Amino acid sequence: MKEYKMRRGEYLEERMPDLLSEVEDYFGEVTDTEEFKGSDLYVVEDPDNPVFERVTAGAVEYSGKKDKLAVDFEERPAEEVIADGDAEAAADAVDAKNDFLLEATGRDAKSRRDSMKRAVEDDADAPDDVA
């Protein structure tokens, strides 16, 4: 499960006031919910795009901090997708993921990658717990 921050000064509930319908528009009918860090996320068990096996997405609430978008895209192996003749669907799947994340967070793929790199670097700079 990956968590994404919004752009500075923006909030998920403002960018996507009806997150349920957005998830359904991008990926298919929500069939269940799943708990993650105390928040209920939407689950699409049978996504419209054959590349996805399952999609989980939703807002994770933190007290005193902005909500984050949590997403988990479970995908079929590339060899299986190609063997089934769904290679074109793979490009559509990448577009759907990037478009959804851009609309939800206001950040394009490059800025999301940069943000995650900074988070990893910040964790590496933190001192280890020494007993």
VENVEN-V5246 format. One record per residue. RES is the residue in one letter. NEAR is the number of other C-alpha atoms within 12 Angstrom. Layout:
RES;NEAR
RES;NEAR
This chain:
M;20
K;22
E;29
Y;36
K;35
M;31
R;25
R;11
G;13
E;19
Y;25
L;32
E;23
E;19
R;25
M;24
P;16
D;17
L;28
L;27
S;19
E;28
V;37
E;28
D;20
Y;31
F;39
G;28
E;24
V;28
T;20
D;21
T;20
E;25
E;19
F;25
K;19
G;13
S;20
D;22
L;30
Y;35
V;32
V;34
E;27
D;23
P;29
D;23
N;34
P;30
V;35
F;34
E;24
R;27
V;40
T;40
A;43
G;44
A;40
V;30
E;24
Y;15
S;11
G;6
K;12
K;23
D;27
K;32
L;40
A;34
V;33
D;26
F;32
E;26
E;25
R;24
P;17
A;21
E;14
E;17
V;22
I;17
A;13
D;16
G;14
D;21
A;21
E;18
A;23
A;25
A;19
D;21
A;30
V;22
D;21
A;29
K;33
N;25
D;22
F;33
L;40
L;25
E;30
A;39
T;36
G;27
R;26
D;23
A;21
K;14
S;20
R;24
R;19
D;16
S;21
M;19
K;14
R;14
A;17
V;13
E;12
D;12
D;12
A;11
D;10
A;11
P;9
D;8
D;5
V;5
A;4
